[in-house]
Amino acid sequence: MTGTRYKLIGECVVFIVKSPDAILKRVLLELKQVKKIKSITKRKSKRGGKKKKKATAKQLKARKLFAMRAQRGDFRR
């Protein structure tokens, strides 16, 4: 089964060499369309929102301290 890949590549090369220009242009056009579709789908998949960073222990402590001060009504530091 190791030779099948190289056999297929060889058959593709023979097809490309023997085919007329019209078929080659059509194949090239199809490949360009596939490339456009891939780029569009890749762009759509990247569009998702950015992931939120996890707060550090220091930030959580400061937030807790602020909440306690806000509860007391003392906003000064």
C-alpha positions in Angstrom: 0.0 0.0 0.0 3.0 2.3 0.2 3.2 2.7 -3.6 -0.3 3.9 -4.0 0.4 7.5 -3.1 3.3 7.9 -5.5 1.3 6.1 -8.2 -1.5 8.6 -7.8 0.9 11.5 -8.0 2.4 10.0 -11.1 -1.1 9.7 -12.7 -1.9 13.3 -11.8 1.4 14.5 -13.5 0.6 12.5 -16.6 -2.9 13.9 -16.7 -1.6 17.5 -16.4 1.1 17.0 -19.0 -1.4 15.5 -21.6 -4.4 17.8 -21.0 -5.1 20.8 -23.2 -4.9 24.4 -22.0 -8.6 24.8 -21.7 -8.8 22.0 -19.1 -5.8 23.4 -17.2 -7.4 26.9 -17.0 -10.6 25.4 -15.7 -8.7 23.4 -13.0 -6.8 26.5 -12.0 -10.0 28.5 -11.7 -11.5 25.8 -9.5 -8.4 25.8 -7.3 -8.6 29.5 -6.9 -12.3 29.2 -5.9 -11.5 26.6 -3.3 -8.7 28.8 -1.9 -11.2 31.7 -1.6 -13.7 29.6 0.2 -11.0 28.3 2.6 -9.9 31.9 3.4 -13.5 33.0 4.0 -14.2 30.1 6.4 -10.9 30.7 8.2 -11.8 34.4 8.6 -15.2 33.4 10.0 -13.8 31.0 12.5 -11.3 33.6 13.7 -14.1 36.1 14.3 -15.1 34.7 17.7 -14.8 37.0 20.7 -11.6 37.3 22.6 -11.2 35.1 25.6 -11.4 36.8 28.9 -8.3 36.6 31.0 -8.6 35.1 34.4 -8.2 37.6 37.2 -5.0 37.3 39.4 -5.1 36.7 43.1 -4.1 40.3 43.6 -6.9 41.6 41.5 -9.5 39.5 43.3 -8.2 40.7 46.6 -8.5 44.3 45.5 -12.0 43.7 44.2 -13.1 42.1 47.4 -11.6 45.0 49.4 -13.4 47.6 47.2 -16.7 45.7 47.6 -16.3 45.8 51.4 -15.6 49.5 51.4 -18.5 50.1 49.0 -20.8 48.2 51.4 -19.7 50.4 54.3 -20.1 53.6 52.1 -16.4 54.4 52.5 -15.0 55.0 49.1 -11.8 56.7 50.1 -8.6 54.7 50.1 
